[in-house]
Amino acid sequence: MMPKSRVASRDSEFRRPIVLSLSPGPAPLDKIESLRTNAQMWRIEDDLWDNWKSVKNMYFRTEPWAPLVAPGHWPDGDMLPLGHIGLRAERGDDRLSQLSHDEQITLMTLWSIFRSPLMMGGDLPTLDPFTRLC
């Protein structure tokens, strides 16, 4: 068994459960035991962008991690670049996601099948009608 990191071993000092998420990725697949010992979530890839090439790449990145997903241990594909994004982005302009509606649905399907954490990357108060209804 892997020894816990100093951060992970302090979990019992908190008054409520915490989730430790390691970012950015990519997390090395061969370090799965250390990741499970020290965190609940870890990024499996660098940033996911709102273009089909980036989404398609995630199919190949999630495949080797899929059998390793377990309760309390979540390989993380990144935040979902859906809806109104880029408001205060370090890169890119204030805009709607550049993914087509079908590509957005495909991304949500992949994240759901893979059991990746569902963290919205868009601005909830200013969502476009399509994203709001999905």
Disulfide bonds with the S-S distance in Angstrom:
none
